[in-house]
Amino acid sequence: MNLLDKRLPLIQNAPLEGKIVLVRFDHNVVKKGQIRDPYRIDMTLGTLYNIVERGGRPILMTHVGRPKDKKTGEISCKEEESVKPIVEYLERKLHIKFHIPEFGITPKVGITGIDTSINLAIRNLRERKIGGIYLPNTRWFQGEEDKGEFRSSFALQLAGLADIFINDAFGSWQAHATTVDITKHLPSYAGFLLQQEIVNLNSVISPERPFVAVVAGAKYDTKIKPLYALYDKVDKLILGGVIYNTYLCAKYGVNIAGVSESDIAAAKDLIEKDRVNRKIVELPYIVESEILEERTEGRYRTISIKDFKQGNKYNYVLDIDPKSFDDKDVYGIISGAKTIFVNAVMGFTPHFSAGSAALDNTIDHNRNAIKMYGGGDTLQEFKDLCPGLYLSVLDNTQYYFFTGGGTVLTAIEQGSPYGLKPVQALMEN
C-alpha cells in the first residue's frame, strides 16, 4: 500500500539522465567543526547514489548551525560551521571528489550571492572530473532566511545552477529559500529519505493505541504548541527536562532553580487540562543538584515528589532518577504501549544522563510496541548511553529513528506531514 499522497512528486519519476541535480539535504551534524554522529548523512546516501546511478550530476547543499543572529540579523561565517567536515566524510565514505565553491564573504552580511566563479566547477561536474559540488552552508547566504529581494535573487541564482531540484531534507522544515522558494523555478521532487520519513510519520499521527509519548526540552515556552498537540493525541504523556520541572512547579506550587515565573504561569493551562484527562505520567524520583556545571558527590541528591509542599524551594533539578522507571505505574504504562514516540533527553548532559539510559532500556523491554525516536540530541544521547542497544536495534523493524525531532513535532501540531511548508512546495510545484 502506498502511504504517500499522490500529489507528491517523487525522485523515482524524475528524468535524471544527463541533468545537473540540485539536492537539499539536512546534513546539520557539525558541532564546533566536528561531526558528532553521521547518521543523518548516511540516511541520505540512497538518494545520492540513485541520482548518480541514473546519470545525474549532483550539487549538494545543507545548513549548519545558526549563523544568523535573530536579534541583529547579522550573519557570522565561522569555520566551525563550515560544510568541510561533511565533505571530508563523504569523500572518505564514497571515494569520490567533491568541490566546495568559494564566494566572497561580507562581514555581518554573509555571502551576498552565487557568482560566475562556479561555472568552471559545473563544467567539471558535467565532464565527470569531480563527483559532486557541495555549496557552502546555506545559512551563510544572505538570501536564505531573508524576506525580500535578496531571497528572490538567491532562489533564482540556485535555479540557474541546475535542471532539477530534489528535497531530501526532512529535518529542515522551515520555509527558507533552499527548501521552498527554489521549487518555483525548477521541476522538484521528494528524495527517498523524505518519502520514508513521511510514511513513518503516519505511525505517530495515526498511532496504534495505547500511544505513549515522551517529550523533554530546555525551554517550556518554545514547546507549548507541539506539546498541546501531542497531549491531545496521546493516551499517556511523560515529560522530562525543564518541561517537567515547569509542570511540577505549576502543579505543586514549588520553586525549582532555573524555572521562570512566566513559564510556570504558561503551564497552568496544561495542569487544568490534565486534572480532567489525567494523561501525564509523573516520574516520582528526581535528582536535585546544587550546581549546574558538574556532578559533585555530596552536592546532588534524589528527592521524591511525594515530599513536595507548597512554597518549598529546590536547587536545579537535573535528571530523573532511574528508579522512577521501576515504579509500578510508570513501568506498566511504558510496557503496555503499542506506539511509543520519544523526543527527549531526560537529564542535563553530559553529567546527568542516568535518566535517559533508564528510559531507553525500559522502552526496549516492551517487545510489542513500535518505538519511534526524534532526531538530533535524542538520537545522539541514545547512541552515547546505550551503544550496544543502539547497534542492535538499528535494523529492527520495531524501531525507527527520525532525522528531525522538531519536524515530527511540527507535523504533529499540524496534524499532517503535508502541512510542512517544504512538502507543500513540492506538491504545488
HELIX and SHEET records of a PDB file:
HELIX    1   1 ILE A   11  ASN A   13  5                                   3    
HELIX    2   2 TYR A   39  ASP A   42  1                                   4    
HELIX    3   3 LEU A   45  GLU A   53  1                                   9    
HELIX    4   4 GLU A   79  GLU A   81  5                                   3    
HELIX    5   5 LYS A   84  LEU A   94  1                                  11    
HELIX    6   6 THR A  116  ILE A  118  5                                   3    
HELIX    7   7 ASN A  119  ARG A  126  1                                   8    
HELIX    8   8 THR A  138  TRP A  140  5                                   3    
HELIX    9   9 GLU A  149  ALA A  159  1                                  11    
HELIX   10  10 ASP A  181  LYS A  184  5                                   4    
HELIX   11  11 PHE A  192  ILE A  205  1                                  14    
HELIX   12  12 ASP A  221  LYS A  223  5                                   3    
HELIX   13  13 ILE A  224  LYS A  233  1                                  10    
HELIX   14  14 GLY A  241  TYR A  252  1                                  12    
HELIX   15  15 GLU A  261  ASN A  277  1                                  17    
HELIX   16  16 ILE A  305  ASP A  307  5                                   3    
HELIX   17  17 PRO A  322  ASP A  326  5                                   5    
HELIX   18  18 LYS A  328  SER A  335  1                                   8    
HELIX   19  19 ALA A  354  HIS A  365  1                                  12    
HELIX   20  20 ASP A  377  LEU A  385  1                                   9    
HELIX   21  21 PRO A  387  VAL A  393  1                                   7    
HELIX   22  22 GLY A  405  GLN A  414  1                                  10    
HELIX   23  23 PRO A  417  GLY A  419  5                                   3    
HELIX   24  24 LYS A  421  GLU A  428  1                                   8    
SHEET    1   A 6 PHE A  98  HIS A  99  0                                        
SHEET    2   A 6 GLY A 132  TYR A 134  1                                        
SHEET    3   A 6 ARG A  57  MET A  61  1                                        
SHEET    4   A 6 ILE A  20  ARG A  24  1                                        
SHEET    5   A 6 ILE A 164  ASN A 167  1                                        
SHEET    6   A 6 SER A 188  ALA A 190  1                                        
SHEET    1   B 2 VAL A  30  LYS A  31  0                                        
SHEET    2   B 2 GLN A  34  ILE A  35 -1                                        
SHEET    1   C 2 ILE A 105  THR A 106  0                                        
SHEET    2   C 2 GLY A 110  ILE A 111 -1                                        
SHEET    1   D 6 ILE A 280  VAL A 281  0                                        
SHEET    2   D 6 LYS A 236  GLY A 240  1                                        
SHEET    3   D 6 PHE A 211  GLY A 217  1                                        
SHEET    4   D 6 THR A 339  ASN A 343  1                                        
SHEET    5   D 6 ILE A 370  TYR A 373  1                                        
SHEET    6   D 6 TYR A 399  PHE A 401  1                                        
SHEET    1   E 2 ASN A 255  ILE A 256  0                                        
SHEET    2   E 2 LYS A 313  TYR A 314  1                                        
SHEET    1   F 3 TYR A 300  SER A 304  0                                        
SHEET    2   F 3 TYR A 285  SER A 289 -1                                        
SHEET    3   F 3 TYR A 316  ILE A 320 -1                                        
END                                                                             
